[in-house]
Amino acid sequence: MPDVFQSIDEIDADKQTMIAERLESRAAMPKFVAVRDAYFEAIDLPSVGHLLELGCGTGAVCRAIATWPGFEGEVSGSDLSESLINTAERLTDAAGIKGIKFLQADGQGSTAHEGDFDMVLGHTVISHVADPDAFLSEALRLVRPGGRVVIHDGDYASMTFDTGAPEYDKVLPAKYFDAIIANPFVMREMPRRLSQMGVRSSEAIGAVVLEAGTGEYFPGIIRNYAPIAVAAGVVSDAETAGWIAALDRALEHQSFFASCNFVTYVFEREA
């Protein structure tokens, strides 16, 4: 079943708005800011040059790069969705941030911009694309010889929930993934995929996002994506209502738990 992020421009306007708000909300959460900033520092984010983010969504990471201390380079962001690109441009203009260019483009194959970028970044996008290998090939095509590609995403197959209702916690995450995450295993498959392409990762950085007792990110997954999962036919209204009720009880009693691993890979295009 197609991932909703592959067809955002085709869904209802209210769902488009929810997804855009969800992306912005996650990007602003301190735990995700800390994960992002930690891998920016670990990869020694360059202060000059032309950086491209594939699958930039609402432009939150592009804005973070453009305002990174000491950064004086150029930033471009591309996304398959016209509505997300429009949102990215609006939010960037509203923030008064200069030096970012957004364009609508497919991150899985084109003929333009061969080797134009000093670094290509894919931040929480490869889990959503139709063809991860095509996405990786495109990232390598776009970066200059000797330039780096950085892929960061969740190992969503590691996502675990405990609302005290195992009949939902153990079954519904995989059903939700059918509608919102095309490739939940892709980050653990990366070493194999890169090896088959003749590429070796120079660095792998891990992080864990965990919420215990209370939470905002993981409860939002249960609540916000319920209508999309129902509309996709992968769950019923009764199932999502039962899971949300269990979530509310767990949050009320501070007994909620959820976690997910996030991984960053760095590799180079041969000079």
ROLUMPA-462930 format. One line per 5 residues: number of its first residue (from 0); for each residue y, z, x of C-alpha. Coordinates in nm, 4 decimals. Layout:
residues N
NUM> Y:Z:X; ...
END
This chain:
residues 271
0> 0.0000:0.0000:0.0000; 0.3437:-0.0940:0.1433; 0.5553:0.1887:0.2817; 0.8695:0.2377:0.0694; 1.0795:0.2048:0.3860
5> 0.9651:-0.1581:0.4130; 1.1263:-0.2452:0.0788; 1.4230:-0.0115:0.0322; 1.6479:-0.2908:-0.0928; 1.4023:-0.3592:-0.3749
10> 1.3796:-0.0081:-0.5209; 1.6043:0.1620:-0.7750; 1.9552:0.2544:-0.6639; 1.8897:0.6244:-0.7267; 1.5867:0.6160:-0.4953
15> 1.7893:0.4291:-0.2324; 2.0506:0.7036:-0.2512; 1.7851:0.9751:-0.2239; 1.6350:0.8145:0.0866; 1.9764:0.7732:0.2522
20> 2.0663:1.1350:0.1741; 1.7274:1.2485:0.2984; 1.7743:1.0658:0.6300; 2.1198:1.2141:0.6779; 2.0044:1.5630:0.5790
25> 1.7121:1.5565:0.8233; 1.9351:1.4284:1.1037; 2.1728:1.7219:1.0512; 1.9061:1.9947:1.0383; 1.9394:2.2154:1.3482
30> 1.5673:2.1941:1.4260; 1.5810:1.8135:1.4342; 1.9093:1.8083:1.6264; 1.7395:2.0302:1.8852; 1.4348:1.7993:1.9079
35> 1.6554:1.4905:1.9394; 1.8878:1.6432:2.1974; 1.5928:1.7742:2.4000; 1.4388:1.4310:2.4361; 1.7797:1.2726:2.5021
40> 1.8125:1.5112:2.7955; 1.4521:1.4629:2.9084; 1.4895:1.0843:2.9245; 1.8303:1.1194:3.0919; 2.0101:0.9166:2.8276
45> 2.2260:0.6673:3.0202; 2.6011:0.7094:3.0031; 2.6739:0.3360:3.0391; 2.5114:0.0126:2.9328; 2.4156:-0.1364:2.5982
50> 2.1688:0.0658:2.3883; 1.9925:-0.0625:2.0770; 1.8306:0.1467:1.8060; 1.5700:-0.0462:1.6078; 1.5340:0.0803:1.2525
55> 1.8600:0.2734:1.2653; 1.8611:0.3713:0.8965; 2.1882:0.5410:0.8106; 2.3044:0.5310:1.1729; 2.2723:0.9026:1.2461
60> 2.1092:0.8531:1.5876; 2.3520:0.5749:1.6807; 2.6373:0.8154:1.6061; 2.4678:1.0854:1.8144; 2.4376:0.8479:2.1101
65> 2.7964:0.7251:2.0799; 2.9228:1.0860:2.0841; 2.6798:1.2110:2.3506; 2.8738:1.3911:2.6281; 2.9813:1.1431:2.8918
70> 2.8556:0.8349:2.7089; 3.0799:0.5332:2.7706; 2.8486:0.2456:2.6831; 2.7883:0.0310:2.3765; 2.5558:0.1088:2.0859
75> 2.3968:-0.1331:1.8422; 2.1802:-0.0419:1.5469; 1.9599:-0.2739:1.3455; 1.7627:-0.2181:1.0282; 1.5626:-0.4281:0.7852
80> 1.7514:-0.2778:0.4901; 2.0913:-0.4144:0.3943; 2.1664:-0.1040:0.1877; 2.0980:0.1278:0.4819; 2.3117:-0.0865:0.7128
85> 2.5956:-0.0672:0.4599; 2.5562:0.3102:0.4492; 2.5515:0.3297:0.8299; 2.8747:0.1323:0.8548; 3.0436:0.3436:0.5872
90> 2.9432:0.6762:0.7443; 3.0413:0.5623:1.0937; 3.3819:0.4449:0.9738; 3.4323:0.7719:0.7848; 3.3512:0.9677:1.1008
95> 3.6013:0.7613:1.3001; 3.3404:0.6730:1.5640; 3.4032:0.3563:1.7632; 3.1765:0.1417:1.9779; 2.8860:0.0998:1.7348
100> 2.7782:-0.2345:1.5922; 2.5282:-0.2577:1.3064; 2.3257:-0.5616:1.2060; 2.0514:-0.6378:0.9595; 1.7424:-0.7555:1.1470
105> 1.3638:-0.7409:1.1398; 1.2331:-0.5232:1.4230; 0.9003:-0.7069:1.4296; 0.9939:-1.0439:1.5661; 1.2978:-1.2651:1.6243
110> 1.4353:-1.5068:1.8815; 1.7817:-1.3610:1.9413; 1.9078:-1.1088:2.1975; 1.6312:-1.1653:2.4543; 1.6717:-0.8960:2.7232
115> 2.0245:-0.8084:2.6098; 1.9844:-0.4305:2.6081; 1.9550:-0.1697:2.8818; 1.7563:0.0632:2.6557; 1.5840:0.0114:2.3216
120> 1.5145:0.3135:2.1057; 1.2914:0.3476:1.8017; 1.3599:0.6837:1.6379; 1.1254:0.7749:1.3499; 1.0654:0.4101:1.2597
125> 0.7322:0.2931:1.4071; 0.5422:0.5051:1.1547; 0.6969:0.2924:0.8793; 0.6649:-0.0646:1.0088; 0.4046:-0.3102:0.8842
130> 0.2825:-0.4030:1.2349; 0.3337:-0.1424:1.5100; 0.2173:-0.3782:1.7870; 0.4685:-0.6436:1.6792; 0.7378:-0.3755:1.6778
135> 0.6499:-0.2674:2.0331; 0.6465:-0.6294:2.1506; 0.9884:-0.6868:1.9969; 1.1283:-0.3752:2.1665; 0.9983:-0.5003:2.5022
140> 1.1442:-0.8477:2.4389; 1.4859:-0.7060:2.3573; 1.5192:-0.4762:2.6589; 1.6202:-0.6218:2.9951; 1.3608:-0.6465:3.2744
145> 1.3368:-0.2995:3.4245; 1.4934:-0.1457:3.1147; 1.3357:0.1360:2.9186; 1.1942:0.1550:2.5676; 1.1877:0.4953:2.3973
150> 0.9720:0.5547:2.0890; 1.0093:0.8845:1.9024; 0.8322:0.9710:1.5788; 0.6199:1.2223:1.3984; 0.2452:1.2420:1.4407
155> 0.2347:1.2668:1.0642; -0.1427:1.2950:1.0527; -0.0841:1.6412:1.2042; 0.1382:1.7489:0.9134; 0.0028:2.0654:0.7518
160> 0.1129:2.2470:0.4368; 0.0219:2.5848:0.2917; 0.1755:2.6683:-0.0440; -0.1200:2.8841:-0.1420; -0.2641:2.5987:-0.3483
165> -0.5311:2.4272:-0.1344; -0.6209:2.1922:-0.4188; -0.2803:2.0317:-0.3526; -0.2131:2.1185:0.0118; -0.5305:1.9531:0.1402
170> -0.5182:1.6422:-0.0795; -0.1634:1.5422:-0.1696; -0.0110:1.4915:0.1789; -0.2434:1.1958:0.2454; -0.1644:1.0548:-0.0987
175> 0.2096:1.0853:-0.0351; 0.1603:0.9080:0.2977; 0.0207:0.6074:0.1126; 0.3674:0.5602:-0.0365; 0.6039:0.6785:0.2366
180> 0.4305:0.6512:0.5775; 0.2501:0.3302:0.6677; 0.1109:0.4521:1.0001; 0.0498:0.8308:1.0038; -0.1748:0.8037:1.3140
185> 0.0420:0.5697:1.5205; 0.1859:0.8233:1.7646; -0.1579:0.9416:1.8751; -0.2601:0.5751:1.9058; 0.0318:0.4855:2.1337
190> -0.1437:0.5241:2.4719; -0.4223:0.2943:2.3537; -0.1843:0.0417:2.1981; 0.0324:0.0286:2.5092; -0.2724:-0.0033:2.7354
195> -0.3945:-0.3005:2.5332; -0.0506:-0.4591:2.5843; -0.0694:-0.4004:2.9604; 0.2031:-0.1353:2.9447; 0.1838:0.2233:3.0641
200> 0.3984:0.5071:2.9338; 0.5892:0.6839:3.2093; 0.6547:0.9923:3.0007; 0.5262:1.1647:2.6872; 0.7304:1.4492:2.5404
205> 0.6017:1.6730:2.2628; 0.7733:1.8974:2.0091; 0.6650:2.0918:1.7015; 0.8712:2.1301:1.3862; 0.7541:2.4355:1.1945
210> 0.8796:2.6230:0.8904; 0.7307:2.9565:0.7898; 0.8302:3.1747:0.4980; 1.1197:2.9535:0.4015; 1.2003:2.5917:0.4719
215> 1.4153:2.2884:0.3991; 1.2542:1.9858:0.5640; 0.8977:2.0180:0.4394; 0.9859:2.1408:0.0885; 1.2129:1.8366:0.0663
220> 0.9168:1.6082:0.1363; 0.7242:1.7614:-0.1536; 1.0169:1.7471:-0.3946; 1.2176:1.4401:-0.2967; 0.9328:1.1970:-0.2497
225> 0.7407:1.3028:-0.5612; 0.9042:1.0341:-0.7831; 0.8307:0.7639:-0.5237; 0.4672:0.8737:-0.4914; 0.4315:0.8786:-0.8705
230> 0.5977:0.5389:-0.9088; 0.3610:0.3991:-0.6428; 0.0667:0.5208:-0.8481; -0.0833:0.7333:-0.5695; -0.0352:1.0661:-0.7501
235> 0.0192:1.1765:-1.1083; 0.3115:1.3629:-1.2593; 0.0775:1.6572:-1.3189; -0.0231:1.6700:-0.9505; 0.3337:1.6645:-0.8202
240> 0.4424:1.9194:-1.0827; 0.1572:2.1503:-0.9775; 0.2431:2.1168:-0.6086; 0.6132:2.1776:-0.6681; 0.5323:2.4875:-0.8768
245> 0.3102:2.6190:-0.5947; 0.5888:2.5435:-0.3459; 0.8427:2.7349:-0.5538; 0.6117:3.0376:-0.5706; 0.5486:3.0268:-0.1957
250> 0.9193:3.0044:-0.1190; 0.9957:3.2875:-0.3597; 0.7410:3.5130:-0.1884; 0.8243:3.3780:0.1603; 0.4609:3.2780:0.2086
255> 0.5239:2.9066:0.2700; 0.4043:2.7322:0.5870; 0.4253:2.3754:0.7133; 0.4336:2.2047:1.0520; 0.4203:1.8647:1.2203
260> 0.4037:1.7405:1.5795; 0.6680:1.4982:1.7084; 0.6190:1.2827:2.0175; 0.8451:1.0723:2.2411; 0.7075:0.7978:2.4659
265> 0.9024:0.6192:2.7401; 0.7941:0.2918:2.9000; 0.9530:0.0010:3.0867; 0.9618:-0.3747:3.0692; 0.8382:-0.5172:3.3953
270> 1.1151:-0.6417:3.6195
END
